[in-house]
Amino acid sequence: MKDVPVWAASSYGDRWGEQSWVLPVTKNYNYWAFPPLVQSTQTTTYLFSKTTQTWTSQPGVTSTGSSIVRYVLYPGMAHMGWSETYGLQGFWDWMFAQQRP
């Protein structure tokens, strides 16, 4: 999965989403930790930079930029995230802009 961009999403209470999609990508860049998630009442996007090997966070959903991993964390405790993500035009724009590395 090296150099393959990933857009992952889940809710704060669904820790399996984070573990199953994020760590396999970041470990390719010698980074073995999950993003520092913070429970919030708003959607937060965590971006991983393969250059600096760091996570940054920002409110809202980011559909542009060059981060290798985007992890969108929705508020709530349920197993969710896909319907919210698939409803975003920015997700589809990002998805169809991807090419093989």
HELIX and SHEET records of a PDB file:
HELIX    1   1 ARG A   15  TRP A   21  1                                   7    
HELIX    2   2 LEU A   23  THR A   26  1                                   4    
HELIX    3   3 LYS A   27  TYR A   29  5                                   3    
HELIX    4   4 TRP A   82  TYR A   86  1                                   5    
HELIX    5   5 GLN A   89  ALA A   97  1                                   9    
SHEET    1   A 4 VAL A   6  SER A  11  0                                        
SHEET    2   A 4 VAL A  69  TYR A  74  1                                        
SHEET    3   A 4 THR A  44  SER A  49 -1                                        
SHEET    4   A 4 THR A  54  PRO A  59 -1                                        
END                                                                             
